[in-house]
Amino acid sequence: MASLVCFKTLTRSLLHHCVEAPKPYSLSLSQLLNLSGGDQHLLRSVRTITSQCLTSSLPNWQYQNRRTLILESATAASESVKLSRLSDSDSGIVEVCLARPGTKNAIGNDMLRGLRHALGVLKEDASANVLMICSSVPKVFCAGADLKERKTMTASEELYIPTIAVIEGAALGGGLELALSCDLRICGEDAILGLPETGLAIIPGAGGTQRLPRLVGKAVAKELIFTGQRISGRDAKSIGLVNHCVPAGEARVKALEIAREIIEKGPLAIQMAKRAINMGIEVDMTLGLELEEECYERLLDTKDRLEGLAAFAEKRKPRYKGE
């Protein structure tokens, strides 16, 4: 049981499900997906009989995960987690830095509190458009769970902006699961990645058995989990586990380069794209296309869309405000 609650909801925070209604007196496709638990036959039945008045407005959407658990201890900042915003030239990029050198960033209660606090702050910050998760500890991203504390850990938070894991050194067990919960992963060539839980007579319990096969395929995921094999950054890139593998020490530079490209785009469009991809991949093509249409329609009346058209016509760079 401890393995199931240790990091589950922390990692779910970075790949949330978004709940909203595009029209009065009707449930959106995404809400019905949550209500039906992803069962497409049940979904179709629910859609024929369910009517409910819900309200939502851009950009302050409400987000909800149907399997969310809550951190039992009080929300508070932590010395193990540093939250910072980059300079004005990189406005919209936020960095969460793991800083627990004595345990190689092993995830314990203090770090979980810090992560939850940081993600809670970002959830309420409309100016945050991209999150980078890094480590200040040399040659380690995150060594996994603190085995002395893992029996007491539960956490939850939700985040809808793009997230990038910056991996230098070891990302093992819960550390890799934290990275898997991010939208993108950038690693240095000296990175070591693996899910060694079966060697402790448990399984990856914070999303590893679900997210890994979705990235690398079922057969490869089974081999990595069954054997607990540790792989290099280059091998991780070759199987699709990470997006980019760069020379050691340059992962943050590459992540920042990608983050800068993202913040130039319409933030509401990025959020809806994340939602359409994350939820659409869980259903068949027909429902996925309906979800895509719903997400598209949510953007038609935004000020950002009009700004994009005006900037194109005037041959200038758009100034998106997330409105």
N, C-alpha and C positions, 0 to 999 in steps of 0.2 A: 504493500500500500504506500509505503514511504516513497518508492520510486515513482509512483503515479502522481504524487502531489508536489514533488520536489521543485521542478521548474515549469510544469505544464503551463500555468497561466501567465507566467512571465513571458515565455516564448510566444504564446498566443497573442500577446499584446501587440506584436509587430506585424501580424497577419490577421487582422480583425475582420469581422463581417459587419457591413454597414447597413443600418436599418433606417428606412425613410419611406415616405409615400409621395409619389409624383402627382397624385390627383386626390381631391377630397373624396371621402366616403369609399375609398378602395384601398386594399393593401397592395403595396408594390411587390414585384416579383421577388426582390431580395428578402422582404419580410416573410413572404410565403415560404421561401426556401428555409428560413430559420424555423418557422413553425412546423414545417414538415420534416425537419431533420435531414433534408437532402433526399428523401424518398420521393422520386419523381412521380410515381403513381399516386401517392398520397397528396403530393403537391397539386396535381391536376384536380383531384377531388376537392381539396381545400379551396382552390381558386373559384370553383363553381358555387360555393355556398357562403363564402366569407365576405362580409362587408363591414367596414369600420372607418370611422372618421379619425384621421390622423393629420397632424400638421407638421410641416418642416419648412425651413427656409435656408437659403444659401447665404453666407458660407458656413454658418454654425450648425452643421448637421449633427445628428445624434448617432452614436455608434454603439453597437451592442453585440456581444458574442453569446450565443445561447448556452455555452458550456463554461461560462466564466466563473472562477472562484475568486475570493477576495483575500487580500493579505490580512492576516489576523492581527498583526501588530500595528502600531500607529504609524501613519505616514510621516516620514521625516527625512531630512537630508542626511547624507552619510559621507564620512571621510573616504569611503571606498569608491565613491562615484562622484566624479566632477562634471558638472554641467556648465558649458560655456557657449557663447555665441561668437561667431567669427567677426571679423572687421566689417565696416560699412560696405566695403567693396564686395564682400561675400554675404551681404544681408540675406537672411532666410536660411542660412546653413547653421545648424546647431551640432555641437559635438558632445557626446557623453563619453567620458574617459574612465575606464576601470583602473583603480589604483589600490590594489591590495598586495603589495610585493611580498609580504611575509608568507603568503599562501599561494603565490603564483596566480593571483586573481581567482582563487577557488570561490565559488558562489555560496556564501553563507547568509545568515539572516540579515546582517548589517548591509551587505551589498544588495540584497533583494529589496530592503527598505529604501536604499538609495536609488536603485533603478526605478522602483515604483514612484518615488517622489519625482524623479526627473521626468519620467513619462507623463505623470500627472500634470506637471508644469507645462510640458509641450502640448498636451491635449487642449489646454486652455489658451495657448499662445497662437493667435491667428497669423503671426508674422513668421512662424517656423514653417519652412517648406521642405527641408531635407534634414534627416538625422544621420550622423556618422557615429558609429560605436567603435571606439578605439581602446588601446591599452597604453598606459604609461610605464608598464613593467617591461623591461627589455626581454626580448626573445620569448614572450608569452602573450597570447591574447586572453585565454581563459582556460585554466586547467580542469574545469568541471566543477563538480559539487564538493563542498567541504564535507567530508564523510562524517565529521563529528556533529554536524548540524542538520544533515539532510532529512532527518526524521521529522523535523518541526517546520519545514519550509513550505509555505504556500504563497502565491502572489498573483496579482492580476492587474492589468491595465490595458488600455486599447489605444492604438495609434494608427492614424490613417495616412500620414505623409510617407514618402519613400524613405526607406532605411537602408543604410549601407554598413556592412560589417567590414572593418579594416583589420586584417589578420596578419600579424607578424609573429612568428614562433608558434607555440603550441596552442591548438584549439581542440580540446579533447572532451569527450563526454558531454556534460551540460554546456561546456563552452562552445562546442561545435553546434549543439542544438540551438543555442542562442544565435549563432551565426546563421543557421538554417532558417530561423524565423525572420531574418531580415530579407528585404527584397533583392539586394545585390550583395555579393561577397567579393572582396578584393584581397589577395594574399601576396606575401613576399615568397620568393623562391625557397627560403629556409623554413617555411611554415610546415608544421606537422599536424595533420588532421585525422581524427578517428573517433569511433564510438566503442570504447573498451568494456562496456557494462556487462556483457555476457561473461567476462572473466571474473566478475564479482557475483555471478549467479543471479543477475537481474537483467532487464532490458532497458534500452534508452526510453525514458518515460516522460520526456518533455517535448515530444513531437518527432523524435528521431526516426522512429519506425514508419512514420507517415510522410514526413517532408523529404527524407532522403530518397526513397523510391520515386517520388514525383519529380525529383531533379535528375537522378542518374539512371532510373529504370529499376525494375524489381529485382532482376538477377544480380546486378552489381551491388545494390543495397543489401541484399541478403548476404552476399559474400563478406562485405565490410562489417556487417553487424554480427554475423555468425562467428567470424574469425577474430573480431576486434582489431583488425589490421589497421596500422597507422600508415598514412600515405603522405607523400610530399606535395608541396604546392603545385609543382608541374603536373604530377599525376592527377591532382584534384581538378586542374584546368582541363586535362584531357578527357575526363569523364563527365564534365559539366557541373561539378560540385561548386566551383567558383567561376565568376565571370571573367576575371583577369588574374594572371600570375605575373608579377613584375619582379625586378631585382630586389633582393633583400633591403629593407629600409625605405622602399619607395611606395609601399601600399597606400599610405595616407595621401601622398602626392597624387596618385592615380584616382583615389576615391574623391579627392577634392576637385580634380578635373571633371569628373562625371557629375558631381554635385553642382558645380558651376553651370554645366550645360542644362541640368534639370531646372534650376531656379530661373532660367531665362524663359521657360515655358509657362503657360497659364497654370497657376497652382490648383485651381478647381478642376481643370482638365486632368492634371496628373492624379489627383485624388480619385476622380471617377474612373480613370484608366486602371488604377490599382484595384479598385472595387470590381470592375467588370472582369478583369483577368482572374483575380483571386476567387471570385464566386462562380464565374462562368466555367472555369476548368472543372468544377465539381459536378456539372450537369451535362445533359446531352446538348448537341449543337442547336437544336430548335430553341430550347430554353435559354441557352447561352446567347443566342442572337436577340432574343426578347430582352434579356438583361442589358445587353449592349445598347439596344435602342432606348431603353429606359434611362440609362446613364447619359446617352447622347442628348436626349430631350431635356434633361436636367440642366444642361449647359446653354441651351439656345437663348434664354432670356437674361444671361448674365452680362454685366458690364464689361467683363474681360473679353467676351466674344466680340462685342462691338469695338472694343479697343484694338483687338487683333485685326479686324477688317479695316479699321481706320489707319492703323500703322502700315498695313500692306499697301493700301491705296496711296498713302503719303510717302512711301518708301523710307520709313524710319523704323527704329527699334521699338517694339511695343512696351508699354509701361503697365504691366499687370498688377492689380491690387488684391486679387482674390475676392472679387465682388461680382 
